[in-house]
Amino acid sequence: MDVSIVVPLYNERDNLAPLHHELVQVMRDLGCSYEILFVDDGSTDGSVEELRAIKTLNDHVRVFRLARNSGQTAALACGFHHSTGDIVVAIDADGENDPHDIPRLIAQLKDGCDLASGWRRERWRDARWTRRIPSKAANALISRMTGVVLHDYGCTLKAYRGDLARRLRLYGEMHRFVPAIAAEEGARITEVEVNFRPRRTGASKYGPGRILRTLLDLLTVRFLSVYSTRPIQVFGLIGLLMGALGGLWTAALVFEKLFLHQHLGNRPALLLAVLFVVVGVQLVSLGLIGEMLARTYHESQAKPVYVIKEEF
């Protein structure tokens, strides 16, 4: 199989037939073998019936129904795992991604890249600043924290080398950070400007609640990418700083008690100084426990702490 197209969806009944028609047209023009994997994430609007009808028309279509609404990350992970193509393309089902951009993404992979990520440059051109500025700020923050600089982390339209896509381990809301996760696998990443189209029908599934989830998952990605094999360097450093501060503070208070004869019993400073010392010891202990858990995790699963890019 040359190309696998993964389409995660939730309640997109009216968008499925037009999207399928466009995808078939694009793949026929490319002249390569392909499969289209629709992953239904617990839709309740009749999307399943529409997918059954599409399946009867095209043997290249495969449909996976998740048992419950598990989120876009789970749907993408399912599609990636069951794909068989040398190249895997992910695309949204709402019609905002243009299937005619797929050949240009694939061309980047043929030029040596491992992941070609779409950049919807025109997405916020006519939008209110209250939407445009938070989006730009979020992309800048993610780029800064992950070290993988992209303009549009939220674009689902991406092309992956098949082995890379099937090697990714996604959970939570990690689909937003796929380039950063792929970079940890040694992937060469490029960004390609793609077309942005207004949604044909239906409503967006994203709400304000995703901001907090994104921030929490960003912290997770940052920690796993940098400190997953050395948690002591995070917790231990903070613990040592707090312990040292608490120790110096306590020493100053003891000096005041012994030599300046000041009372300490009614001063909250003593409690705070002791608290700093106790919390510092706890954080160092947590770092040591994290080291043991990381070692157990890697040794029990025989999971290497390195990725071999090439062997001669």
Secondary structure, DSSP 4 states (H G I P E B T S, - for coil): --EEEEEEESS-HHHHHHHHHHHHHHHHHHTS-EEEEEEE-S--SSHHHHHHHHHHH-TTEEEEE-SS---HHHHHHHHHHH---SEEEE--SSS-B-GGGHHHHHHHHHTT-SEEEEE-TTTTTTS-HHHHHHHHHHHHHHHHHHS---S-TT---EEEEHHHHHH----TTGGGGHHHHHHHTT--EEEEE--B---SSS-----TTHHHHHHHHHHHHHHHHHHTT-THHHHHHHHHHHHHHHHHHHHHHHHHHHHS----TT-HHHHHHHHHHHHHHHHHHHHHHHHHHHHHHHHHTT--SS------
